[in-house]
Amino acid sequence: MSQKLSSSRASWIRELLTSKRARDTERVFVVEGEKPVRELVTHRQARILSLVHTFDAVRLEQESWIASAGAQGVPVFSCDESQFGKLSHVDTAQGILAVVEQPTWDEAAVFSKPSLLGVYGECIQDPANVAGLIRTSEALGVDALWLSAGSADWFSPKVVRGSGGALWTLPVFALDDLLHVKDHGCQLWAATLPSKTSQSLRSVAEIPPRLILAVGNESRGLSDSCQANAEHAIHIPMEGTINSLNVSVAAAILLFQLKGCQIK
């Protein structure tokens, strides 16, 4: 049986939706939508602190897994559509959300792998691009993603929705100093625009066993400091009048090609 959602708990959820500080302090975030919440309950991907649904959202096919959540000890709350609308971050709310613990990853375990392919996103400010980078990295078998300061919070509502569940399977870390990955024996390759000092992706035949691909800000690209720290620069050869691509699209092309290269 669900409890009535209190105003204090509703205020707490609203704060988690809007405040990165609140999410980081409590190490939780909000997942909204019938499909992702159902998968959390049925696959037990994370500890759920609260499940909230509207009175009208529970259909017959949903009753079993919502009851299962309650049987697992998850606090289940209900509210009317008006109250839920103040919690939702989507135009057409499905009337179900959950507050869950943030996944934690062992960075030392990632660095201990004999071979490693990672992605470093520098100042990726658009939540949609961060979500796309997470999905792309997971889809192409990347070991981990690092994001610099100034990047969108990967536990913000827009990123959570757009990442398609990859947050549960792809390790994501904050990175303040590029020397941190280089100190662990990783080569940094910079994705840049074509130049005299960059190599066309078509001509890359070999990659090092421990490689971090750096992709940059939507408008400015990679910083001078990042490019100076990179051992190698590569670019995607393009035709026509377009001279740059969306960061997640560029990462997908680069990673797909690099995954097919021999390890030297």
C-alpha positions as CSV (number, residue, x, y, z in Angstrom):
1,M,0.0,0.0,0.0
2,S,1.2,3.5,-0.8
3,Q,1.4,6.4,1.6
4,K,0.2,9.9,0.8
5,L,3.0,12.1,-0.4
6,S,3.8,14.7,2.2
7,S,4.6,18.3,1.4
8,S,8.0,17.9,3.0
9,R,8.9,14.9,0.9
10,A,7.7,16.7,-2.2
11,S,9.9,19.7,-1.4
12,W,12.8,17.4,-0.9
13,I,12.3,15.8,-4.3
14,R,12.0,19.3,-5.9
15,E,15.3,20.3,-4.4
16,L,17.0,17.1,-5.7
17,L,15.6,17.9,-9.2
18,T,16.9,21.5,-9.2
19,S,20.1,21.5,-7.1
20,K,23.3,19.7,-7.9
21,R,24.6,20.5,-4.4
22,A,21.6,18.6,-2.9
23,R,22.2,15.6,-5.2
24,D,25.9,15.5,-4.4
25,T,25.4,16.0,-0.6
26,E,22.9,13.2,-0.3
27,R,24.4,11.1,-3.2
28,V,21.0,10.5,-4.7
29,F,19.1,11.6,-7.9
30,V,15.7,11.4,-9.5
31,V,14.6,9.0,-12.2
32,E,11.3,9.7,-13.9
33,G,9.2,7.6,-16.2
34,E,7.4,4.3,-16.2
35,K,10.0,2.2,-18.1
36,P,13.2,3.3,-16.3
37,V,11.5,3.1,-12.8
38,R,10.1,-0.4,-13.6
39,E,13.6,-1.6,-14.7
40,L,15.1,-0.2,-11.5
41,V,12.5,-2.2,-9.5
42,T,12.6,-5.4,-11.5
43,H,16.4,-5.6,-12.0
44,R,17.3,-4.0,-8.6
45,Q,19.9,-1.8,-10.3
46,A,20.1,0.7,-7.4
47,R,18.8,1.3,-3.9
48,I,15.5,3.1,-4.2
49,L,14.8,5.6,-1.4
50,S,11.3,6.6,-2.6
51,L,8.9,5.7,-5.3
52,V,6.1,8.2,-6.1
53,H,3.1,7.7,-8.4
54,T,-0.1,9.5,-9.1
55,F,-3.4,8.0,-8.2
56,D,-4.2,7.6,-11.9
57,A,-0.8,6.3,-13.1
58,V,-1.2,2.8,-11.6
59,R,-2.7,0.5,-14.2
60,L,-3.3,-3.2,-13.7
61,E,0.0,-4.1,-15.5
62,Q,1.9,-1.8,-13.1
63,E,0.4,-2.9,-9.9
64,S,2.6,-6.0,-9.6
65,W,6.0,-4.3,-9.9
66,I,4.9,-1.4,-7.8
67,A,3.8,-3.9,-5.2
68,S,7.1,-5.7,-5.6
69,A,8.9,-2.4,-4.8
70,G,6.9,-2.2,-1.6
71,A,7.8,-5.8,-0.8
72,Q,11.5,-5.0,-1.3
73,G,11.1,-2.3,1.4
74,V,10.9,0.7,-0.9
75,P,8.8,3.5,0.6
76,V,5.9,4.0,-2.0
77,F,4.0,7.3,-2.1
78,S,1.0,8.5,-4.1
79,C,-0.3,12.0,-4.9
80,D,-2.7,13.7,-7.3
81,E,-1.6,14.9,-10.8
82,S,-1.4,18.5,-9.7
83,Q,1.1,17.7,-7.0
84,F,3.1,15.4,-9.3
85,G,3.2,18.1,-12.0
86,K,5.3,20.3,-9.6
87,L,7.8,17.4,-9.4
88,S,8.0,16.5,-13.0
89,H,10.7,17.8,-15.4
90,V,8.9,16.7,-18.6
91,D,6.2,18.2,-20.7
92,T,4.0,15.0,-20.6
93,A,4.5,13.4,-17.2
94,Q,3.8,9.6,-16.9
95,G,3.1,10.0,-13.2
96,I,5.9,7.8,-11.8
97,L,9.3,8.7,-10.4
98,A,11.9,7.3,-8.0
99,V,14.6,8.8,-5.9
100,V,17.7,6.5,-6.1
101,E,21.2,6.3,-4.8
102,Q,23.9,7.4,-7.2
103,P,26.0,4.5,-8.5
104,T,29.6,4.5,-7.2
105,W,32.5,3.2,-9.2
106,D,36.0,2.1,-8.3
107,E,38.4,4.3,-10.4
108,A,41.4,2.3,-9.2
109,A,39.8,-0.9,-10.6
110,V,39.4,0.9,-14.0
111,F,43.0,2.0,-14.0
112,S,44.2,-1.5,-13.0
113,K,43.0,-3.0,-16.4
114,P,45.9,-4.0,-18.6
115,S,44.2,-2.3,-21.6
116,L,41.9,0.7,-21.3
117,L,39.9,2.8,-23.7
118,G,38.4,5.9,-22.0
119,V,36.8,9.2,-23.0
120,Y,37.5,12.6,-21.5
121,G,34.9,15.3,-22.0
122,E,36.2,18.8,-21.4
123,C,33.6,21.4,-20.4
124,I,30.6,19.6,-22.1
125,Q,28.0,22.1,-21.0
126,D,24.8,20.9,-22.8
127,P,23.0,18.2,-20.8
128,A,21.9,16.6,-24.0
129,N,25.5,16.3,-25.2
130,V,26.6,14.8,-21.9
131,A,23.7,12.2,-22.1
132,G,24.7,11.4,-25.7
133,L,28.4,11.0,-24.7
134,I,27.4,8.6,-22.0
135,R,25.2,6.5,-24.3
136,T,27.8,6.5,-27.1
137,S,30.6,5.5,-24.7
138,E,28.5,2.6,-23.3
139,A,27.4,1.5,-26.7
140,L,31.0,1.4,-28.0
141,G,32.5,-0.5,-25.1
142,V,34.4,2.3,-23.4
143,D,35.8,1.4,-20.0
144,A,35.0,4.8,-18.4
145,L,34.1,8.4,-19.1
146,W,35.7,11.4,-17.3
147,L,34.2,14.8,-17.3
148,S,35.9,18.1,-16.4
149,A,34.6,20.9,-14.2
150,G,32.1,23.0,-16.1
151,S,30.4,20.0,-17.7
152,A,26.7,19.4,-17.1
153,D,25.9,17.3,-14.0
154,W,25.4,13.7,-15.2
155,F,22.8,13.2,-12.5
156,S,20.6,16.2,-13.6
157,P,17.1,15.3,-14.9
158,K,17.9,15.9,-18.6
159,V,21.1,13.8,-18.6
160,V,19.4,11.0,-16.7
161,R,16.5,10.9,-19.2
162,G,18.8,11.1,-22.2
163,S,21.4,8.5,-21.0
164,G,19.0,5.6,-21.5
165,G,20.0,3.7,-18.5
166,A,23.8,3.7,-19.3
167,L,24.5,5.5,-15.9
168,W,24.1,2.0,-14.3
169,T,26.7,0.4,-16.5
170,L,29.3,3.0,-17.5
171,P,31.7,4.3,-14.9
172,V,31.6,8.1,-14.9
173,F,34.1,10.2,-13.0
174,A,34.9,13.9,-12.4
175,L,38.4,14.9,-13.5
176,D,40.2,18.0,-12.3
177,D,43.7,17.4,-13.6
178,L,44.7,15.6,-16.8
179,L,47.9,14.4,-15.2
180,H,45.7,12.1,-13.1
181,V,45.0,9.9,-16.1
182,K,48.5,10.3,-17.5
183,D,50.0,9.2,-14.2
184,H,48.2,5.9,-14.6
185,G,50.0,5.2,-17.9
186,C,47.3,6.4,-20.3
187,Q,48.0,8.2,-23.5
188,L,45.8,11.2,-24.2
189,W,44.7,11.7,-27.8
190,A,43.0,15.0,-28.7
191,A,40.0,15.2,-31.1
192,T,40.6,18.4,-33.0
193,L,39.7,20.2,-36.2
194,P,41.9,19.4,-39.2
195,S,45.3,21.1,-39.0
196,K,48.9,20.6,-39.9
197,T,49.6,18.9,-36.6
198,S,46.6,16.5,-36.5
199,Q,46.3,13.1,-38.2
200,S,43.3,12.1,-40.3
201,L,41.2,9.3,-38.6
202,R,41.3,7.4,-41.9
203,S,45.1,6.9,-41.6
204,V,45.1,5.7,-37.9
205,A,46.0,2.0,-38.0
206,E,47.3,1.4,-34.4
207,I,46.4,2.7,-31.0
208,P,48.2,2.4,-27.6
209,P,46.9,-0.2,-25.1
210,R,45.8,2.5,-22.7
211,L,44.1,5.4,-24.5
212,I,42.0,8.3,-23.4
213,L,40.2,10.2,-26.2
214,A,39.6,13.8,-25.3
215,V,36.6,15.6,-26.9
216,G,35.9,19.3,-26.3
217,N,33.4,22.0,-25.7
218,E,30.5,22.4,-28.2
219,S,31.7,25.8,-29.4
220,R,35.3,26.2,-28.3
221,G,36.7,22.7,-28.7
222,L,39.5,21.5,-26.5
223,S,41.5,24.0,-24.4
224,D,45.1,24.9,-25.3
225,S,46.1,23.1,-22.1
226,C,44.4,19.9,-23.0
227,Q,45.9,19.9,-26.5
228,A,49.4,20.6,-25.1
229,N,49.0,17.6,-22.7
230,A,47.9,15.3,-25.5
231,E,50.5,13.0,-27.1
232,H,48.6,12.9,-30.4
233,A,45.9,14.8,-32.2
234,I,43.4,13.3,-34.6
235,H,40.6,14.7,-36.8
236,I,37.6,13.4,-38.7
237,P,38.0,14.2,-42.4
238,M,34.8,15.9,-43.6
239,E,33.4,17.1,-46.9
240,G,31.1,19.9,-48.0
241,T,30.7,23.1,-46.0
242,I,30.3,21.5,-42.5
243,N,33.5,21.8,-40.4
244,S,32.4,20.4,-37.1
245,L,30.1,17.8,-35.6
246,N,28.0,17.4,-32.4
247,V,30.4,16.1,-29.7
248,S,28.6,12.8,-29.2
249,V,28.4,12.2,-33.0
250,A,32.1,13.0,-33.3
251,A,32.9,10.7,-30.4
252,A,30.9,7.9,-31.9
253,I,32.8,8.1,-35.2
254,L,36.2,8.3,-33.6
255,L,35.5,5.5,-31.1
256,F,34.1,3.2,-33.7
257,Q,37.2,3.6,-35.9
258,L,39.7,3.4,-33.0
259,K,38.0,0.2,-31.8
260,G,38.9,-1.4,-35.1
261,C,42.6,-0.5,-34.9
262,Q,45.4,-2.8,-33.8
263,I,46.9,-2.3,-30.4
264,K,50.6,-1.6,-30.6
